[in-house]
């Protein structure tokens, strides 16, 4: 019996190390789906040739990344029709019940517009969490740019009905809309904007270039009782507006310009914001409120920070407003009145209030006055806050530039002589 040849050291370990083990294919489907979700859809589809098990995996993906931009490594030069056909085939072959994330960047030929509508109908729904669209109609900018991370939607409107996207996102919490000159399109019978009731943050912006072109908005619906943040920049006429109460409001910024016939809804919105903690009203909004029929000011029981741009200063209005802001800690005024107009109109006269507003004697810490023109009414109001504000910490007066440096020094000198209720109040005049 022959002798067995001695085994060479390390031979068995080397053979074991070189044995190929397909660890990825042994993973459960949900992990494979997660891995494939990080790949562009074209790459995920390419895995179908790896093995029988991989053949249909990509069809069940809930994430689609379809990019035909020039920066994409999968860009098809001159292949607009080819890419649209490719996207059509992707949606046609999918077996997944819905889409959770969609990224789509491409140029759509005019004769392929129906395809994009089909993509929208398939993708947009209650399960959609992330959406990024950069679609351009050939020879015409079509849909603008849309970005939706999780429950947030940023929609740049240009020839697109927003309701087809917004209303389908039933769990939407953060919405930013930018209106362009082509919105609302004249082809719509009733151009409308309906905000989903689940919203917690809403930003509505009208782009500067649309000032002379934007059509009337027939109906604006903001029935969003969960809203916590609101910012509106708008001068398109809103013919009918539906507003709810906003008990959870924390921060509101309004820059709204409407004809005198349409200012009623601005007043109602102002009232509906009575629970907010920060309120910022731009000049156009204040003008709407001041030209409206006289109304009872709401009580802002939680308001801490108030910022107003005013067309002129009226201490009577300011005192009345402060009486309704019991918790106010920060007050910022910006007088946008032109100095020359002071000579044409009868100036307002300062009258000492019969009762001090609660916020002045118990909460107001910071007061800032921009565009200060040193009228008797302004001086009386500022001196009153110095005299009656026991916890006032900072007062900043920004004199109107037309007054000149010497006049500013005179303002500082006069206000410095006013006795202060607060021993720690710092007065700054610039």
C-alpha positions in Angstrom: 0.0 0.0 0.0 1.5 3.2 -1.2 2.2 6.1 1.1 -0.1 9.1 0.9 1.6 12.2 -0.1 2.0 14.7 2.6 -0.5 17.6 2.4 1.0 20.9 1.7 0.3 23.4 4.4 -2.3 26.0 3.6 -3.8 24.2 0.6 -7.2 23.6 2.1 -7.6 27.2 3.4 -6.6 28.5 -0.1 -9.3 26.4 -1.8 -11.9 27.5 0.6 -11.0 31.2 0.2 -11.3 31.0 -3.6 -14.7 29.3 -3.5 -17.3 31.8 -4.9 -20.3 32.3 -2.7 -23.2 34.4 -4.1 -24.1 36.1 -0.8 -26.3 38.8 -2.4 -28.6 36.3 -4.2 -29.2 34.5 -0.9 -30.6 37.7 0.6 -34.4 38.0 1.0 -36.3 40.0 -1.5 -37.0 43.0 0.7 -33.2 43.5 1.1 -32.6 43.2 -2.6 -35.3 45.7 -3.3 -33.7 48.1 -0.8 -30.3 47.7 -2.6 -31.8 48.1 -6.1 -33.6 51.2 -4.9 -30.3 53.1 -4.8 -29.6 52.4 -8.5 -30.9 54.2 -11.6 -33.8 52.3 -13.0 -31.8 51.4 -16.1 -29.2 49.7 -13.9 -31.8 48.0 -11.8 -33.3 46.6 -15.0 -29.9 45.3 -16.2 -29.8 43.0 -13.2 -32.5 40.9 -14.8 -29.8 39.0 -16.8 -27.9 37.9 -13.7 -30.0 34.8 -12.9 -33.5 33.5 -13.1 -34.3 34.9 -9.6 -33.3 38.4 -10.7 -35.3 38.4 -13.9 -38.4 40.2 -12.5 -37.1 41.7 -9.3 -36.9 45.3 -10.7 -40.5 45.2 -11.7 -41.5 45.2 -8.0 -39.4 48.2 -7.1 -41.2 51.1 -5.4 -38.4 53.5 -6.4 -37.9 54.8 -9.9 -34.9 56.9 -11.0 -35.3 57.9 -14.7 -32.8 60.5 -15.8 -32.0 61.6 -19.3 -30.3 64.9 -18.5 -27.1 65.8 -20.3 -25.2 65.2 -17.0 -26.5 61.7 -16.7 -24.1 58.9 -17.7 -27.1 57.2 -19.4 -28.0 60.3 -21.5 -29.3 59.5 -25.0 -28.2 62.2 -27.4 -31.0 63.2 -29.7 -33.0 60.4 -28.2 -36.0 62.2 -26.7 -38.5 59.9 -28.4 -36.4 56.8 -27.4 -36.3 57.8 -23.8 -40.0 58.5 -23.6 -40.6 55.1 -25.1 -38.2 53.6 -22.6 -40.1 55.2 -19.7 -43.4 54.0 -21.2 -42.0 50.5 -21.2 -40.9 50.8 -17.6 -44.3 51.8 -16.4 -46.0 49.1 -18.6 -43.8 46.3 -17.2 -44.0 47.2 -13.5 -45.9 44.9 -11.2 -45.5 46.9 -8.0 -48.8 48.2 -6.7 -47.7 51.8 -6.3 -44.7 54.2 -6.4 -43.1 55.6 -3.3 -40.2 57.6 -4.9 -39.9 58.9 -8.4 -37.2 61.0 -10.0 -37.8 61.9 -13.6 -35.7 64.2 -15.7 -36.1 64.4 -19.5 -37.3 66.5 -22.5 -40.7 65.5 -23.8 -41.6 66.0 -27.5 -44.9 67.7 -28.1 -46.4 64.5 -29.6 -45.5 62.6 -26.5 -47.4 64.7 -23.9 -49.9 62.0 -23.3 -47.2 59.8 -22.0 -46.3 62.2 -19.2 -49.9 62.3 -18.1 -49.9 58.5 -17.9 -46.8 58.6 -15.8 -48.4 61.1 -13.4 -51.6 59.0 -13.0 -49.5 56.0 -12.2 -47.0 57.6 -9.8 -49.0 60.2 -7.9 -51.1 58.8 -5.1 -51.4 58.4 -1.4 -48.2 56.2 -1.1 -46.0 58.7 -2.9 -43.3 60.0 -0.5 -40.6 61.6 -2.8 -41.0 63.2 -6.2 -38.6 65.1 -8.3 -39.6 66.2 -11.8 -37.7 68.2 -14.3 -39.7 67.9 -17.5 -39.4 70.2 -20.5 -41.7 70.2 -23.4 -39.7 70.3 -26.7 -39.5 74.0 -27.9 -41.6 75.1 -24.8 -40.9 75.0 -21.1 -43.5 72.7 -19.8 -43.8 71.6 -16.2 -41.1 73.5 -14.4 -39.5 71.8 -11.5 -41.1 69.7 -8.8 -39.4 68.4 -5.7 -41.0 66.3 -3.1 -38.9 64.9 -0.3 -41.1 62.6 1.8 -44.2 64.6 2.8 -42.9 67.9 1.3 -43.8 69.2 -2.2 -42.1 72.1 -4.0 -43.9 72.9 -7.2 -42.9 75.5 -9.7 -46.0 76.0 -11.8 -45.7 76.7 -15.5 -48.6 75.5 -17.6 -49.6 72.7 -15.3 -52.7 72.2 -13.2 -51.3 71.9 -9.6 -54.4 70.1 -8.3 -53.6 67.0 -10.4 -50.5 66.7 -8.2 -51.5 68.3 -4.9 -54.8 66.6 -4.4 -53.4 63.2 -5.0 -50.8 63.6 -2.2 -53.2 62.9 0.7 -50.5 63.0 3.4 -48.8 66.2 2.2 -47.5 68.3 5.1 -45.1 70.8 3.5 -46.1 72.6 0.2 -44.3 75.3 -1.6 -46.0 76.7 -4.8 -44.4 79.2 -7.2 -46.8 80.8 -9.7 -45.5 81.7 -13.1 -47.0 83.9 -15.8 -48.7 80.9 -17.6 -50.7 80.0 -14.4 -53.6 79.7 -14.4 -53.7 78.7 -18.0 -56.5 80.4 -20.0 -57.7 77.1 -21.2 -59.0 76.2 -17.7 -62.7 77.1 -17.1 -62.2 77.6 -13.4 -58.5 78.1 -12.3 -58.3 77.1 -8.7 -55.9 76.3 -6.0 -57.0 73.8 -3.4 -54.6 73.1 -0.4 -54.8 69.6 1.1 -56.1 69.7 4.7 -53.1 67.7 6.0 -50.7 70.7 5.4 -48.6 71.9 8.2 -46.4 74.3 6.2 -47.6 76.4 3.2 -45.5 78.8 1.1 -47.3 80.4 -1.9 -45.1 82.7 -4.0 -45.9 84.7 -7.1 -42.8 85.1 -9.2 -41.9 88.8 -10.0 -42.1 88.4 -13.7 -45.8 87.4 -13.5 -47.0 90.8 -12.2 -48.7 91.9 -15.5 -49.6 88.4 -16.8 -51.0 86.3 -14.1 -54.7 85.6 -14.5 -57.3 85.8 -11.8 -57.5 82.9 -9.4 -61.2 81.9 -9.3 -60.9 80.0 -6.1 -58.2 79.7 -3.4 -59.0 77.2 -0.7 -56.8 77.1 2.4 -58.9 74.9 4.7 -55.9 73.6 6.5 -56.6 73.4 10.3 -53.2 71.7 11.0 -51.2 74.6 9.5 -48.2 75.7 11.6 -46.3 77.9 9.1 -47.8 80.2 6.4 -46.1 82.4 3.9 -48.0 84.1 1.0 -46.6 86.5 -1.6 -49.4 87.2 -4.0 -50.9 90.0 -6.0 -53.1 88.0 -8.5 -56.8 88.7 -7.8 -58.4 86.0 -5.8 -62.1 86.1 -6.6 -63.2 83.6 -4.0 -61.2 82.4 -1.0 -62.1 79.8 1.6 -60.2 80.0 4.9 -60.3 77.9 8.1 -59.2 78.6 11.6 -55.5 77.9 12.4 -55.2 76.9 16.1 -51.7 75.5 15.6 -50.2 78.4 13.8 -46.7 79.4 14.9 -45.4 81.7 12.1 -47.1 83.7 9.4 -45.8 86.0 6.7 -48.2 87.8 4.4 -47.3 90.0 1.4 -50.7 90.2 -0.3 -51.9 93.0 -2.7 -55.5 93.0 -3.7 -58.0 95.4 -5.2 -60.2 97.1 -2.7 -63.1 94.8 -3.8 -61.1 91.7 -2.9 -59.5 92.8 0.5 -62.3 91.2 2.5 -60.6 87.8 2.4 -57.3 89.4 3.5 -59.1 90.6 6.6 -60.5 87.2 7.3 -57.1 85.6 6.9 -55.7 88.2 9.3 -58.3 87.2 11.9 -57.8 83.5 11.4 -54.1 83.9 12.4 -55.0 85.0 15.9 -53.2 82.0 17.4 -49.8 82.6 15.7 -46.7 83.3 17.7 -44.9 85.3 14.9 -46.8 87.6 12.5 -45.1 89.4 9.7 -47.2 91.8 7.6 -45.7 93.5 4.6 -46.7 96.9 3.2 -49.2 95.6 0.7 -51.0 93.5 3.3 -51.2 96.5 5.7 -52.6 98.6 3.0 -55.3 96.0 2.3 -56.2 96.0 6.0 -56.3 99.8 6.3 -58.5 100.3 3.2 -61.0 97.6 4.3 -64.2 98.5 6.1 -63.6 99.0 9.8 -63.4 95.7 11.6 -62.7 94.5 15.1 -59.1 93.6 15.7 -58.7 90.0 16.8 -57.0 89.1 20.1 -53.6 87.6 19.5 -53.3 85.7 22.7 -50.0 83.8 21.8 -48.3 86.4 19.7 -44.7 87.0 20.8 -43.1 88.6 17.7 -44.9 91.2 15.5 -43.3 92.8 12.4 -45.2 95.4 10.4 -44.5 97.5 7.3 -46.8 100.5 7.5 -47.7 103.0 4.8 -47.9 105.7 7.5 -47.6 105.8 11.3 -50.7 106.0 13.4 -50.2 105.7 17.1 -53.9 105.2 17.8 -53.9 102.1 15.6 -50.7 100.8 17.2 -52.0 101.2 20.8 -55.3 99.5 19.8 -53.3 96.6 18.3 -51.0 96.3 21.3 -54.0 96.0 23.6 -54.8 92.8 21.7 -51.3 91.4 21.9 -50.9 90.7 25.6 -47.9 88.4 25.3 -45.9 90.4 22.8 -42.1 90.5 23.4 -40.7 91.8 20.1 -42.2 94.6 18.1 -40.7 95.8 14.8 -42.1 98.6 12.7 -41.0 99.9 9.3 -42.6 103.2 8.2 -42.5 103.2 4.4 -44.1 106.6 4.1 -42.3 109.1 2.0 -41.1 112.1 4.0 -42.6 114.5 1.5 -46.1 113.3 2.1 -46.0 114.5 5.7 -46.3 118.1 4.4 -49.4 117.3 2.4 -51.6 115.6 5.0 -52.7 116.5 8.5 -50.3 114.6 10.8 -51.6 112.2 13.4 -51.3 113.6 17.0 -50.0 111.6 19.9 -52.5 110.9 22.6 -51.5 109.2 25.9 -53.6 106.1 26.2 -56.0 105.9 29.2 -54.9 102.4 29.9 -51.5 100.8 29.2 -51.5 97.7 27.0 -50.5 94.6 29.1 -47.7 93.7 26.8 -46.0 97.1 27.3 -45.9 96.9 31.1 -45.2 93.2 31.4 -43.7 91.5 28.3 -42.2 93.9 25.7 -38.4 93.4 25.6 -37.3 94.5 22.1 -38.6 97.4 20.0 -37.2 98.4 16.6 -38.4 101.2 14.4 -37.2 101.5 10.8 -37.8 104.5 8.7 -38.3 106.7 11.8 -39.2 110.3 10.7 -39.5 111.9 14.1 -43.0 113.2 13.7 -44.8 114.2 16.8 -46.8 111.1 16.8 -43.8 108.8 16.3 -41.8 110.6 19.0 -44.7 110.4 21.5 -45.1 106.7 20.9 -41.4 105.9 21.2 -41.1 108.0 24.4 -44.2 106.3 25.8 -42.5 102.9 25.4 -39.4 104.1 27.1 -41.4 105.6 30.0 -43.8 102.7 30.5 -41.8 99.6 29.5 -40.3 98.2 32.8 -38.7 95.2 31.1 -37.7 96.8 27.8 -34.1 95.7 27.0 -33.4 97.1 23.6 -34.8 100.0 21.5 -33.4 100.5 18.1 -34.3 103.6 16.1 -33.3 103.6 12.4 -33.9 107.2 11.2 -35.0 107.8 7.7 -31.9 108.4 5.5 -33.3 111.7 4.3 -33.0 113.2 7.8 -29.2 113.3 7.7 -26.5 112.5 10.4 -27.0 115.7 12.4 -30.7 115.2 12.7 -30.0 111.6 13.9 -27.8 112.9 16.6 -30.6 115.3 17.7 -33.1 112.4 17.8 -30.7 110.4 20.0 -30.2 113.4 22.3 -33.9 114.0 22.7 -34.8 110.4 23.3 -31.9 110.0 25.8 -33.6 112.6 28.0 -36.8 110.6 28.3 -37.0 108.9 31.7 -36.9 105.2 31.3 -38.9 102.7 33.3 -36.3 100.0 32.5 -32.9 100.6 34.0 -31.3 98.2 31.6 -32.8 99.4 28.4 -30.2 100.1 25.7 -31.1 102.9 23.2 -29.5 102.9 19.7 -30.2 105.5 17.0 -28.7 104.9 13.6 
